[in-house]
Each structure stands twice: as C-alpha cells, then as structure tokens.
Amino acid sequence: MRKIYNLNIETCTPSVEAVLRGQGIPSWSQPDQRTIQIAQQAISIYKELASPIGIIMEISKEDFTEVYDGDGRNEIESPVKPIFQQAGELAMFAVTIEEEVCSEIKRLFDENDYAIGSMLDAAASEGTEMVAQTLENIYRQHLINIGRFDSRSGVLRFSPGYCGWHISGQRKLFQHLHPEDIGITLNQSFLMQPLKSISGVIILGKKKIFQFEDTFSFCGDCATHTCIERIKMLRDGR
C-alpha cells in the first residue's frame, strides 16, 4: 500500500482554543476580545491558503529497521525500537499543508506584523498536527477494514527528532517514502520544506506495547511531551 491523500481542510482546521494554546494561552484563561479576533483572523487565513496533503506507505519490519537505524545516531535506549519490533504493521507517512501558508507567515514577520504572524504560525502548526492525526485515523480505518485491528489494538505515530529517533533518520525515510511526490523536500540539516510538515512511522500493535514512561534522558529536552497524552488517549480508546 502506497497512497497519496488530498485531505479536507475542514477536518484539519484548528479551533480558536487550540491556536491560543499554541501561543501559550491556557484554556482556563480569559483572553481579551482583540486576541480572540486575531486568532480568528489567523484561522481564516490558514483555511484560505492551506492545502493539506499526505502520503502513506506500508513497510516491513526488516526494511523499517534499516530506515530507523539511519546514520547510526539514535539514542542507545529509546521507546521506538522495542515498540516497532513488536508491531503488527508499520506504515511510513509524511504530511504537509504546503508552502503558501509558510510564505504568508514569513511575509507577515518581514513586515513586522508580529501579532497575526505569530498567531498564523500557531494555527499552521496546530493544523499540520491535525493533518498527521487525520492520516493516522485513515490508516487505522484501513486496518479495521482489512480485519487487522480489534479492541486490543492501537496505532501510534513517531517522528525522527523525537523519542530518541535521531532527526537524521529523515534521510532513509525519504529514500523509501519519496515525500517529494507531495512537495516535501529535505535540506542538509534534515529539516523539511515546507516547514509545516511532519513525517514518521505509524505503528500498529497491541495497546500494551505502547506503554512507556517519559523518563528517558532525552525526555527532559522535550517541550511538549505529547506522546504521553496520545498514549493515554490510545489506552482510553479514543
């Protein structure tokens, strides 16, 4: 299975609350009306310019071991390797909202319009995460349709640059997946262009294989710890 998906912008558009959260404004606070209006404006620009698209390709454990090992720069201890080694199915993926949004963010910052520029940046980041989640949901449904997913199963995605998987892993991932087919390229620093892109692997396995504590040495450098929230959602069946 290797397939490209043009995704519906309506399913990949963040809420005002999510955008404000991305700006460091917690849900329990009461932002003023001007801040809310800027967030709404940013979401409107995002919906006008974003073109969410994704690519997914199933891969064997043997082939993915080569992808994961990459340039040999992964952490010695990482949750990703033991998880994918116990997997039932693996699929590499990449998603992006394409370049127009990124260009608009740059233009706004260049013109010193920092309020809307930073809010649009937050909207684009939240939106890209939603695109990745949408593709994960599509793959889960595919597994359900072919009888590979049941109530004991879960799917979870991991990306190079996180959880001990060195960002240089992007090179081998790109060599196998070819995200250039949806307009994503890789620079010498292993950063993707457009910047609002996500790549990685989606892993199917029994829910129990995904349970780990964020106590690895590299976890202290993580600003979000979103893996723990996604693991909790998986455990709760959401």
Helices and strands as residue ranges (DSSP letters): E 2-6, G 9-12, H 16-22, H 33-49, E 53-58, H 61-69, H 80-85, E 89-96, H 99-110, H 114-145, E 153-158, H 169-177, G 179-182, E 185-186, E 192-193, E 197-206, G 207-210, G 217-221, H 226-235
